[in-house]
Amino acid sequence: MCFFESRIMNAFKAFKAAVPIEWSPHLYITLVRGMPGTRKLHRRTLEALRLRKCNRTVMRWNTPTVRGMLQQVKRLVAIETEAMFMARKKNLAEHRAVRPPLVITHSPPSSTPTQPHTAT
């Protein structure tokens, strides 16, 4: 299993979320690919969306203008609805939550003496 496969659900895999996809007034947009090697138009679109670094998420209104910008850079970003974003954050918080400590109890030492092992 690869290191990246073992991680908790990230924004790139968010479209596989357990919550149903429904209309939302807000869109949560995460930049999942780097900008080097991209077209200048795509870089300017990401700047307009205020996405400057990888794995950063911004919230934008669900308007035709924003959806048109997202259509241009759809290969570089992951888009989530409000319900999907909240479910992912809830799962992440549960994963990072403090768990009860492990308690290990050992049996008491036996009272019979053990024979030292001699090498032959």
Helices and strands as residue ranges (DSSP letters): H 3-6, G 11-16, E 26-31, H 40-48, E 57-61, H 64-72, E 77-81, H 82-96
